[in-house]
Amino acid sequence: MIDYINGPVAELTPTYAVIDCGGVGYEINITLLDYPKIVPGNVTKLYVYESIREDAQVLFGFIAKRSRELFKLLIGVSGVGPNTARLILSSLTDEQLESAIASGQDGPLKNVKGIGGKTAQRIIVDLKDKIKVDQSALVARCPATNETFDDAMAALVMLGFTAQQSQKVLRKLFASDPGLSTEMAIKQALTML
């Protein structure tokens, strides 16, 4: 079992990073909230969850150990697979997810694409006793650029939304707040799609 991978970032997209570790490039799926924290070329440590299926071996990486623990808890819930868990952790910060589960509020979970009322309630019921609430974390903001829009667009398309849907929502978001960061644009778009 791989605990973490540490090395320079050889390639970075909003949904995965390639970490060069001893001359081997590991493609690691990341959350949209971790994306802005990873800098191409910089040495980065990602805590890894290894998903081994009959047809694939997929790595999921997280900046914080707590995010990986939440990911493991989420995939332990019936009906929540690794991609759905990553989508949840791309839409909600660790603190928001923990708070929603601890307080029994299914609204934030239902706002995530692919999560209906029953699944949201199942997550809350299954994980309520396993979650402790920790309030701390502010999201950094940076000025929007064409690159910011393009990165947000690419991430949404990779997550399964159509280009037309994504573009419409992102244009609306950037029109109302041109200073949106990629992370915030994606997060807000996920609640609108």
Kinemage of the C-alpha trace (Angstrom):
@kinemage 1
@onewidth
@group {chain A} dominant
@subgroup {mainchain}
@vectorlist {calphas} color= white
{ca met a 1} P 0.000 0.000 0.000
{ca ile a 2} L 1.324 3.456 -0.927
{ca asp a 3} L 1.012 6.034 1.881
{ca tyr a 4} L 2.263 9.101 0.014
{ca ile a 5} L 4.214 10.165 -3.058
{ca asn a 6} L 6.682 13.020 -2.762
{ca gly a 7} L 8.412 14.613 -5.728
{ca pro a 8} L 8.393 17.408 -8.294
{ca val a 9} L 5.153 18.038 -10.167
{ca ala a 10} L 5.858 17.146 -13.805
{ca glu a 11} L 2.344 17.883 -15.083
{ca leu a 12} L -0.758 19.456 -13.577
{ca thr a 13} L -4.406 19.732 -14.641
{ca pro a 14} L -7.423 20.566 -12.474
{ca thr a 15} L -8.181 16.843 -12.096
{ca tyr a 16} L -4.787 15.131 -11.908
{ca ala a 17} L -1.110 15.722 -11.200
{ca val a 18} L 1.862 13.739 -12.450
{ca ile a 19} L 4.489 13.430 -9.709
{ca asp a 20} L 8.017 12.426 -10.743
{ca cys a 21} L 9.284 10.042 -8.101
{ca gly a 22} L 12.647 8.415 -8.782
{ca gly a 23} L 12.261 8.808 -12.530
{ca val a 24} L 8.759 7.311 -12.587
{ca gly a 25} L 5.792 9.597 -13.261
{ca tyr a 26} L 2.744 8.740 -11.152
{ca glu a 27} L -0.587 10.078 -12.440
{ca ile a 28} L -2.594 10.918 -9.351
{ca asn a 29} L -6.220 12.070 -9.427
{ca ile a 30} L -6.687 15.183 -7.293
{ca thr a 31} L -9.631 17.216 -6.059
{ca leu a 32} L -10.470 20.593 -7.517
{ca leu a 33} L -9.871 22.165 -4.107
{ca asp a 34} L -6.299 20.799 -3.947
{ca tyr a 35} L -5.507 21.930 -7.506
{ca pro a 36} L -4.628 25.579 -6.639
{ca lys a 37} L -2.311 24.378 -3.845
{ca ile a 38} L -0.108 22.392 -6.235
{ca val a 39} L 2.557 24.227 -8.237
{ca pro a 40} L 4.108 22.690 -11.370
{ca gly a 41} L 7.832 22.057 -10.853
{ca asn a 42} L 7.614 22.298 -7.069
{ca val a 43} L 8.206 19.280 -4.860
{ca thr a 44} L 4.806 18.195 -3.569
{ca lys a 45} L 3.699 15.514 -1.140
{ca leu a 46} L 0.355 13.854 -1.848
{ca tyr a 47} L -1.226 11.371 0.522
{ca val a 48} L -2.418 8.555 -1.706
{ca tyr a 49} L -5.343 6.184 -1.824
{ca glu a 50} L -4.807 3.287 -4.229
{ca ser a 51} L -7.961 2.006 -5.928
{ca ile a 52} L -7.355 -1.389 -7.483
{ca arg a 53} L -10.087 -2.765 -9.697
{ca glu a 54} L -10.245 -5.614 -12.124
{ca asp a 55} L -9.671 -3.285 -15.084
{ca ala a 56} L -7.571 -0.466 -13.593
{ca gln a 57} L -5.246 0.712 -10.865
{ca val a 58} L -6.025 4.333 -10.020
{ca leu a 59} L -4.306 6.660 -7.550
{ca phe a 60} L -6.153 9.436 -5.704
{ca gly a 61} L -3.996 12.036 -3.959
{ca phe a 62} L -4.661 14.650 -1.304
{ca ile a 63} L -2.599 17.511 0.139
{ca ala a 64} L -3.980 16.852 3.638
{ca lys a 65} L -4.141 13.521 5.419
{ca arg a 66} L -7.597 14.476 6.742
{ca ser a 67} L -8.913 14.755 3.165
{ca arg a 68} L -7.700 11.239 2.444
{ca glu a 69} L -9.398 9.970 5.605
{ca leu a 70} L -12.671 11.623 4.566
{ca phe a 71} L -12.277 10.085 1.104
{ca lys a 72} L -11.885 6.627 2.663
{ca leu a 73} L -14.935 7.191 4.857
{ca leu a 74} L -17.006 8.337 1.873
{ca ile a 75} L -16.139 5.344 -0.310
{ca gly a 76} L -17.126 3.097 2.577
{ca val a 77} L -20.708 4.343 2.197
{ca ser a 78} L -22.880 2.159 -0.025
{ca gly a 79} L -23.441 3.850 -3.389
{ca val a 80} L -20.433 6.177 -3.132
{ca gly a 81} L -17.505 5.232 -5.360
{ca pro a 82} L -14.076 6.872 -5.634
{ca asn a 83} L -15.113 9.315 -8.382
{ca thr a 84} L -18.211 10.413 -6.462
{ca ala a 85} L -16.138 10.832 -3.291
{ca arg a 86} L -13.628 12.953 -5.232
{ca leu a 87} L -16.491 15.065 -6.622
{ca ile a 88} L -17.801 15.632 -3.070
{ca leu a 89} L -14.317 16.666 -1.889
{ca ser a 90} L -14.028 18.926 -4.949
{ca ser a 91} L -17.274 20.685 -4.044
{ca leu a 92} L -16.972 20.934 -0.255
{ca thr a 93} L -13.965 21.680 1.915
{ca asp a 94} L -13.138 19.141 4.619
{ca glu a 95} L -14.654 21.491 7.189
{ca gln a 96} L -17.861 22.029 5.192
{ca leu a 97} L -18.293 18.287 4.682
{ca glu a 98} L -17.627 17.503 8.340
{ca ser a 99} L -19.998 20.254 9.458
{ca ala a 100} L -22.783 19.061 7.121
{ca ile a 101} L -22.438 15.486 8.350
{ca ala a 102} L -22.122 16.384 12.036
{ca ser a 103} L -25.137 18.709 11.918
{ca gly a 104} L -27.217 16.344 9.759
{ca gln a 105} L -27.685 18.963 7.028
{ca asp a 106} L -28.037 17.177 3.680
{ca gly a 107} L -28.380 20.383 1.612
{ca pro a 108} L -24.660 20.845 0.850
{ca leu a 109} L -24.347 17.180 -0.141
{ca lys a 110} L -27.428 17.304 -2.381
{ca asn a 111} L -25.868 20.262 -4.224
{ca val a 112} L -23.087 17.958 -5.469
{ca lys a 113} L -23.724 16.475 -8.937
{ca gly a 114} L -24.870 12.868 -8.691
{ca ile a 115} L -25.825 13.004 -5.000
{ca gly a 116} L -29.536 12.655 -4.376
{ca gly a 117} L -31.451 12.926 -1.146
{ca lys a 118} L -31.169 9.231 -0.274
{ca thr a 119} L -27.413 9.110 -0.844
{ca ala a 120} L -26.913 12.341 1.116
{ca gln a 121} L -28.900 10.913 4.042
{ca arg a 122} L -26.990 7.606 3.841
{ca ile a 123} L -23.671 9.508 4.027
{ca ile a 124} L -24.879 11.443 7.068
{ca val a 125} L -26.249 8.373 8.879
{ca asp a 126} L -23.196 6.195 8.124
{ca leu a 127} L -20.580 8.823 8.978
{ca lys a 128} L -22.148 10.973 11.706
{ca asp a 129} L -20.407 9.042 14.504
{ca lys a 130} L -17.076 9.008 12.649
{ca ile a 131} L -16.786 12.759 11.982
{ca lys a 132} L -15.441 15.413 14.313
{ca val a 133} L -16.017 19.045 13.420
{ca asp a 134} L -13.014 21.346 13.077
{ca gln a 135} L -13.704 24.930 12.024
{ca ser a 136} L -10.697 26.444 10.236
{ca ala a 137} L -9.779 27.230 6.644
{ca leu a 138} L -10.185 30.097 4.301
{ca val a 139} L -9.927 29.831 0.552
{ca ala a 140} L -7.334 32.007 -1.165
{ca arg a 141} L -8.534 34.144 -4.035
{ca cys a 142} L -6.609 35.235 -7.077
{ca pro a 143} L -7.546 37.429 -10.036
{ca ala a 144} L -9.362 35.758 -12.907
{ca thr a 145} L -7.623 35.342 -16.234
{ca asn a 146} L -8.452 33.534 -19.441
{ca glu a 147} L -6.347 30.713 -18.010
{ca thr a 148} L -8.535 30.662 -14.890
{ca phe a 149} L -11.660 30.347 -17.032
{ca asp a 150} L -10.047 27.677 -19.239
{ca asp a 151} L -8.833 25.636 -16.244
{ca ala a 152} L -12.274 25.759 -14.631
{ca met a 153} L -13.874 24.789 -17.938
{ca ala a 154} L -11.463 21.861 -18.446
{ca ala a 155} L -12.103 20.593 -14.922
{ca leu a 156} L -15.878 20.650 -15.323
{ca val a 157} L -15.714 18.859 -18.670
{ca met a 158} L -13.391 16.212 -17.168
{ca leu a 159} L -15.939 15.717 -14.384
{ca gly a 160} L -18.608 14.836 -16.934
{ca phe a 161} L -20.427 18.098 -17.625
{ca thr a 162} L -20.933 19.199 -21.229
{ca ala a 163} L -18.800 22.039 -22.576
{ca gln a 164} L -21.924 24.037 -23.383
{ca gln a 165} L -23.337 23.716 -19.837
{ca ser a 166} L -19.990 24.518 -18.249
{ca gln a 167} L -19.312 27.545 -20.435
{ca lys a 168} L -22.749 29.035 -19.780
{ca val a 169} L -22.426 28.726 -16.004
{ca leu a 170} L -18.797 29.947 -15.914
{ca arg a 171} L -19.588 33.008 -18.063
{ca lys a 172} L -22.365 33.906 -15.636
{ca leu a 173} L -20.057 33.471 -12.633
{ca phe a 174} L -17.161 35.474 -14.096
{ca ala a 175} L -19.535 38.222 -15.264
{ca ser a 176} L -20.735 38.737 -11.699
{ca asp a 177} L -17.267 38.312 -10.115
{ca pro a 178} L -14.271 38.685 -12.481
{ca gly a 179} L -11.890 38.091 -9.554
{ca leu a 180} L -12.957 34.475 -9.023
{ca ser a 181} L -10.170 31.964 -8.530
{ca thr a 182} L -10.252 28.713 -10.509
{ca glu a 183} L -11.103 26.838 -7.321
{ca met a 184} L -14.031 29.077 -6.387
{ca ala a 185} L -15.345 29.183 -9.955
{ca ile a 186} L -15.411 25.384 -10.103
{ca lys a 187} L -16.930 25.095 -6.642
{ca gln a 188} L -19.708 27.575 -7.433
{ca ala a 189} L -20.305 26.048 -10.876
{ca leu a 190} L -20.777 22.606 -9.288
{ca thr a 191} L -23.643 23.969 -7.206
{ca met a 192} L -25.295 25.472 -10.317
{ca leu a 193} L -24.958 22.554 -12.738
